[in-house]
Amino acid sequence: MPMDDAGGPDAEGLEARTRGQWWVTDEKLVPVKLDAVRAISIAAHRRAGASEEDAAFLTDLRLDKSLQGDYVRGIRADTWLDLKTRADAGELDLAPRFTILKETASSALIDGTPKVPQGLLGRFAMSTAMNKARAQGVGYVALRSNIGLLTAHVREAAEAGMVAMVFTQSFPTVAPFGGVQALLGNAPVAFGIPAGDRDPVVIDMSLTNSSSSPVVDAARRRRRLPDGFIYDRNGQPSDDANDYRDLAAAPPGVSLPPQGSLVPLGGSHKSYALIFMIGLLTAALTGTDFPWESPDMSRGGTPADPDGRYGSMFIVIDPAAFVPMEAFRARVDAFIDHLKASPKRAGVDEILYPGEQSQRLKRQRREGGKLLIPASQFEAVMAVARALDLHELAGAVAA
């Protein structure tokens, strides 16, 4: 398989992945047709009570990750049949309602009904912030929920010609600098900036060298970690994923707090300071729990426990409130173009800007109508299609 300068597969191939995505799967990868997989997921969400619009949105959140080669946070067809079971049991609410607890012309504090998927809460918060930015130049929304996947929200704003920033709290995974107990979230942040002829600038990242989910996945697969990703319970560097969270120690269905911690970006006090600030503000401005106060920690619940009250911040800026929109877009393009045209190190084929490669990969795969998924997820997609009597779609899944 041809490799690019960052050590990943050739960007023209289906197996190409975005830079910085270190995790791999040891499963066989199966090529599937995008439209068929998407239709099956939408049908499963509809069966559980989601509207057509919400079902498509929730489906596309995960497909977006799969399209950029993320096998950990991409589609999870093994959970699709559980959606209706969980909805019927009152564990999942796919008919969301939202409450604006406090509001000004440019700001809002929003709460949603319990057990609503995070993506739907985030979509409403971003829509509210965008509407306020259109009217006031800037919109700020504080949301009483954390948000798992951020790209779709900032991309929506960027595609509408607005600058967006999202900061969210997360399950405690990071120790304070010099400490050993994970008390802070890993500070997921996202930015979206509209451009002119270029794709938007899009960043969606945590402020640690790795996020938690691929580390936990490595523990399940008994894989060693690259250096510099985790500390053990004594605050010492480790490459054993079980030093972060001992999966064997947790009862079935329960994810215990980590006994180790994730390493802040570069192991630096500067990235710790940013993690500290995001952890503080997402809690203080929303009136939600500090990470260590959540039932997730005190009760040994799962990170997805709906009783956990984490917070998020959505900030949207309308560039037209400051400069003419076309001038803004031209300046963004000029900034990008100058950097991309600058001298390159030996062995580097192209200088990329944030979000460029992932958007390129997603566009190529949408145009080709195919993506790769692990064999276990392929089997799960087929099982869902059969269970829902979607026989024509089941026959159309394999590419």
C-alpha positions in Angstrom: 0.0 0.0 0.0 1.5 3.4 -0.9 2.3 5.6 2.0 2.3 9.4 2.3 4.9 11.6 4.0 3.1 11.4 7.3 3.2 7.6 7.4 -0.4 7.0 6.4 -1.7 5.3 3.3 -1.9 7.2 0.0 -4.7 9.8 0.1 -6.2 8.4 -3.1 -6.9 5.0 -1.5 -9.9 4.0 0.5 -7.7 3.0 3.4 -6.2 6.6 3.7 -6.8 8.2 7.1 -6.3 11.7 8.4 -3.1 12.8 10.0 -2.6 12.3 13.7 -5.0 9.3 13.7 -2.6 6.7 15.1 -5.0 3.9 15.9 -5.6 1.0 13.6 -7.8 -2.1 13.6 -6.6 -5.6 13.3 -9.9 -6.6 11.7 -10.3 -7.1 8.0 -11.7 -4.0 6.3 -14.7 -4.4 4.1 -15.7 -2.0 1.3 -19.3 -1.0 1.5 -21.7 1.3 -0.4 -22.2 4.6 1.5 -25.8 5.1 0.5 -26.9 1.6 1.6 -25.2 1.8 5.0 -26.6 5.3 5.6 -30.2 4.2 4.7 -30.0 1.3 7.1 -28.8 3.5 9.9 -31.6 6.0 9.3 -34.2 3.2 9.3 -32.9 2.0 12.6 -33.1 5.5 14.2 -36.5 6.0 12.7 -37.7 2.7 14.2 -36.6 4.0 17.6 -38.7 7.1 17.2 -36.4 9.7 15.6 -37.7 12.1 13.0 -36.4 11.7 9.5 -34.2 14.9 9.9 -32.9 13.8 13.3 -32.2 10.2 12.1 -30.2 11.5 9.2 -28.3 14.0 11.4 -27.3 11.3 13.9 -26.4 8.9 11.2 -24.2 11.5 9.5 -22.3 12.3 12.7 -20.8 8.8 12.7 -20.5 8.4 9.0 -18.5 11.6 8.9 -15.8 9.8 11.1 -15.9 6.6 9.0 -15.4 8.6 5.8 -12.1 10.0 7.2 -11.0 6.4 8.1 -11.8 6.6 11.8 -12.7 3.0 12.8 -13.0 3.7 16.5 -15.5 6.6 16.4 -17.2 5.9 13.1 -20.4 4.0 12.6 -21.4 1.6 15.3 -24.0 -0.6 13.7 -23.7 -3.0 16.6 -25.7 -0.4 18.6 -28.4 0.3 16.1 -30.8 -2.5 17.1 -30.4 -1.4 20.8 -31.8 2.1 19.9 -35.4 1.0 20.0 -34.9 -1.2 23.1 -33.3 1.7 24.9 -36.0 4.1 23.7 -38.8 1.8 24.8 -37.1 1.4 28.2 -36.9 5.2 28.7 -33.1 5.2 28.5 -33.0 7.2 25.2 -35.1 10.2 24.2 -35.4 10.7 20.4 -38.1 13.3 20.6 -36.1 16.1 22.1 -37.4 19.3 23.7 -35.3 22.3 24.6 -35.6 24.9 27.3 -34.0 28.3 27.1 -33.4 29.1 30.8 -31.9 32.5 30.4 -31.5 34.7 27.3 -30.3 38.1 26.0 -30.1 39.4 22.4 -26.7 37.8 22.0 -26.6 34.9 24.5 -28.6 32.0 25.9 -28.4 29.3 28.5 -30.0 26.1 27.2 -31.1 22.8 28.8 -32.6 19.8 27.0 -34.7 16.9 28.1 -32.7 14.1 29.8 -31.3 11.2 27.7 -31.4 13.2 24.4 -28.5 12.3 22.1 -25.7 14.8 22.5 -25.7 15.6 18.7 -29.2 16.8 18.8 -28.5 19.1 21.8 -25.4 20.4 20.0 -27.3 21.1 16.8 -30.0 23.2 18.6 -27.3 25.1 20.6 -25.4 25.9 17.4 -28.5 26.9 15.5 -29.4 29.3 18.4 -25.9 30.8 18.4 -25.9 31.3 14.7 -29.3 33.0 14.8 -28.0 35.4 17.4 -24.8 36.1 15.5 -26.8 37.0 12.4 -28.8 39.5 14.4 -26.1 40.8 16.8 -22.8 40.0 15.1 -21.8 37.6 17.9 -23.8 34.7 19.5 -22.8 32.9 22.7 -24.7 29.8 23.9 -24.0 27.9 27.1 -25.4 24.4 26.9 -26.0 22.1 29.9 -24.7 19.1 28.2 -21.3 17.9 26.9 -21.0 17.1 23.2 -19.1 14.1 21.9 -18.4 14.9 18.2 -17.9 18.5 17.3 -17.1 18.7 13.6 -20.6 18.8 12.3 -21.5 21.8 14.5 -18.6 24.1 13.5 -18.8 23.0 9.9 -22.5 24.0 9.8 -21.6 27.5 10.8 -18.6 27.7 8.5 -20.7 26.6 5.5 -23.2 29.4 6.5 -20.3 31.9 6.3 -19.7 32.2 10.1 -16.8 31.6 12.4 -17.6 29.1 15.1 -15.9 27.8 18.3 -17.1 25.0 20.5 -15.6 24.0 23.9 -17.0 21.1 25.9 -16.5 19.3 29.2 -15.8 15.6 29.2 -15.3 12.6 31.5 -12.3 13.1 33.7 -9.2 11.8 32.0 -6.4 14.3 32.8 -4.5 14.8 36.0 -3.6 18.4 37.1 0.0 19.2 36.1 2.3 17.4 38.6 -0.7 15.3 40.0 -1.6 11.7 39.5 -5.5 11.6 39.7 -7.6 12.2 36.6 -9.8 15.2 37.6 -10.1 17.1 34.4 -11.7 16.4 31.0 -9.4 16.4 28.0 -11.0 19.6 26.7 -12.4 18.8 23.3 -12.4 22.0 21.2 -13.5 22.8 17.6 -13.2 25.8 15.3 -14.8 26.4 11.9 -13.8 29.3 9.6 -15.3 29.9 6.2 -13.0 30.4 3.3 -13.5 31.5 -0.3 -12.3 29.0 -3.0 -10.8 26.8 -0.3 -12.5 24.3 1.9 -13.4 25.8 5.3 -10.7 25.6 8.1 -12.0 23.0 10.5 -10.4 21.8 13.7 -11.9 19.2 16.1 -9.5 17.9 18.7 -8.9 17.3 22.4 -6.0 18.9 24.1 -4.2 15.6 25.0 -1.8 13.6 22.9 -4.6 11.1 22.3 -8.3 11.0 23.1 -9.6 8.4 25.5 -11.6 6.1 23.1 -8.6 4.8 21.0 -6.6 4.2 24.2 -9.5 2.1 25.6 -9.8 0.4 22.2 -6.1 -0.5 22.4 -6.6 -2.0 25.8 -9.4 -4.2 24.4 -7.2 -5.3 21.5 -4.2 -5.8 23.8 -2.0 -3.4 21.8 0.8 -1.3 23.2 0.5 2.5 22.9 2.9 4.9 21.3 5.2 6.7 23.8 3.8 9.8 25.5 0.1 9.1 25.5 -0.7 8.0 29.1 0.5 8.1 32.6 -0.1 5.2 35.0 -1.7 5.5 38.5 1.7 6.8 39.9 2.0 9.5 37.2 4.7 7.6 35.3 4.8 7.3 31.5 3.5 4.0 30.2 2.7 2.3 26.9 0.3 -0.3 28.5 -3.2 0.8 27.8 -4.5 -1.1 30.8 -2.5 1.3 33.0 -5.0 4.0 31.9 -8.1 2.0 32.5 -8.2 -1.6 33.7 -11.1 -3.0 31.6 -11.1 -6.3 33.5 -11.8 -4.5 36.8 -15.1 -3.0 35.6 -18.4 -4.8 35.9 -20.2 -5.5 32.6 -21.7 -2.4 31.2 -19.9 -0.1 33.6 -16.9 2.1 32.7 -14.9 3.0 35.8 -13.0 6.2 36.1 -9.4 5.8 34.9 -6.7 4.9 37.4 -4.2 6.5 35.1 -4.5 9.7 33.0 -4.0 11.1 29.5 -0.9 13.2 28.7 -1.7 16.9 27.8 -0.4 17.9 24.4 3.3 17.8 24.4 3.2 17.0 28.2 3.3 20.7 28.6 2.1 23.0 31.4 0.8 25.3 28.7 -1.6 22.7 27.3 -2.6 21.8 30.9 -3.4 25.5 31.4 -5.8 25.4 28.4 -7.4 22.2 29.7 -7.8 23.9 33.1 -9.5 27.0 31.6 -11.9 25.0 29.4 -12.8 22.7 32.3 -13.5 25.7 34.5 -15.5 27.8 32.1 -17.7 25.1 30.7 -18.8 24.3 34.3 -18.9 27.8 35.7 -20.8 29.4 32.9 -23.4 26.6 32.6 -23.9 25.9 36.2 -23.0 22.2 35.6 -20.7 19.8 37.5 -17.0 20.1 37.8 -15.7 16.9 36.2 -15.0 15.2 39.5 -18.5 16.0 40.9 -20.4 14.2 38.2 -22.2 10.9 39.1 -19.9 9.4 36.5 -17.1 9.7 39.0 -18.9 9.5 42.4 -21.2 6.6 41.5 -18.9 4.7 39.1 -21.3 5.2 36.3 -20.5 5.2 32.6 -19.3 8.3 30.7 -22.6 8.4 28.9 -24.6 8.5 32.1 -27.4 11.0 31.4 -27.3 12.2 35.0 -23.9 13.6 34.5 -24.2 17.4 34.1 -21.3 18.6 32.0 -21.4 21.8 30.0 -20.4 23.2 26.6 -19.9 26.7 25.1 -20.9 27.6 21.5 -19.5 30.9 20.2 -20.4 32.2 16.7 -19.1 35.3 15.0 -20.6 36.8 11.8 -17.5 38.2 10.0 -19.8 40.7 8.2 -20.2 42.5 11.5 -16.5 43.5 11.2 -15.4 43.4 7.6 -17.1 42.8 4.2 -17.8 39.1 3.8 -16.0 38.7 0.5 -13.0 40.5 1.8 -12.9 38.1 4.8 -13.1 35.1 2.6 -10.4 36.4 0.3 -8.1 37.1 3.3 -8.7 33.5 4.6 -7.7 32.1 1.2 -4.7 34.4 1.0 -3.5 33.2 4.5 -3.9 29.6 3.5 -2.3 30.0 0.1 0.8 31.7 1.4 1.4 28.9 4.0 0.8 26.2 1.4 3.3 27.8 -1.0 6.0 28.1 1.6 9.2 26.0 1.5 8.7 22.3 2.5 10.9 20.0 4.6 12.6 17.1 2.8 10.2 14.3 2.1 7.1 16.4 2.5 4.8 16.5 -0.6 2.3 19.1 0.6 1.7 21.6 3.4 -1.8 21.1 4.7 -4.0 23.4 6.7 -6.3 22.2 9.5 -9.2 20.2 8.1 -7.9 20.1 4.6 -7.0 16.4 4.3 -10.1 15.1 6.2 -12.4 17.2 4.0 -10.6 16.0 0.9 -10.9 12.3 1.9 -14.6 12.7 2.7 -15.3 14.4 -0.6 -13.5 11.7 -2.5 -15.4 8.9 -0.8 -18.8 10.6 -1.1 -18.1 11.0 -4.8 -17.0 7.4 -5.1 -19.9 6.2 -2.9 -17.8 3.8 -0.9 -16.0 3.5 2.4 -14.2 0.8 4.4 -15.5 -0.5 7.7 -14.2 -3.3 10.0 -15.6 -6.7 9.4 -17.5 -6.8 12.7 -19.3 -3.6 11.8 -20.1 -5.0 8.3 -21.7 -8.0 9.9 -23.6 -5.8 12.3 -24.9 -3.6 9.4 -26.1 -6.8 7.7 -27.7 -8.1 10.9 -29.6 -4.8 11.3 -30.8 -4.8 7.7 -32.1 -8.4 8.1 -33.8 -7.6 11.4 -35.6 -4.6 9.9 -36.6 -6.6 6.7 -34.5 -4.3 4.6 -33.5 -7.1 2.3 -32.9 -5.0 -0.8 -30.6 -2.7 1.1 -28.8 -5.7 2.7 -28.1 -6.9 -0.8 -26.7 -3.6 -1.8 -24.3 -3.0 1.1 -21.2 -4.8 -0.2 -19.3 -2.6 -2.6 
